[in-house]
């Protein structure tokens, strides 16, 4: 039975906790580790590892605290090179090379973002449950079978973005960067339609923009499209 908790899901900081009841993991380290400890009632010694998607601060600014807590951190060679932190608990994993942490088999895969070498992760446990984690990407080129949980960025809506630009609330120059670095509601829908969702239990919409999104509308539209339980942390 998979349990997921969100400790932060915005440009201010991203961090998620996932466990299959046997091996707890952190996804990202973008908030203070003291906050992670507080959220988990200071029961953090069992955390078996932390997956880092890329080097932007809202995803890894607390990595030194996580390392200091004795937690191994896993990332791409490009992310590690950009962070340039020398530590025996930093592990670099090539894309599409599966590795194991406790009861999880983890497959990192390439995503599309304006950084060195960003990753998404596919996590499979011994019960056959499959979790997809993908954030800060404008496109996912792969299709996945047998997913039970989807955690995916849904940063902005093109309609809301265009309206904000027209009203002068969002600089027009932001549009190009968003379109080439973040997942829009429209692209999330296309991704979900391209994949077999028959075994999906939950969909989590992550990293919504403060100004170019609408939490209630996004949740409603994805629920209507998929018929699945949708969470927006």
Buried (B, 14 or more C-beta within 10 A) or exposed (E): EBEBBBBBBBBEBBBBBBBBEEBBBBBBBBBBBEBBBEBBEEEBEEBBBBBBBBBBEBBBBBBBBBBEBEBBBBBBEBBBEBBEEEBEBBBBBEBEEEBEBBBBBBBBBBBBBEBBBBBBBBBBBEEEBBBBBBBBBBBBEBEBEEBBBBBBBBBBBBBBBBEBBEEEEBEEEBBEEBBEBBBBBBBBBEBBEEBEBEEBEBBBBBBBBEEBBBEEEBBEBBEEBBEBEBBBB
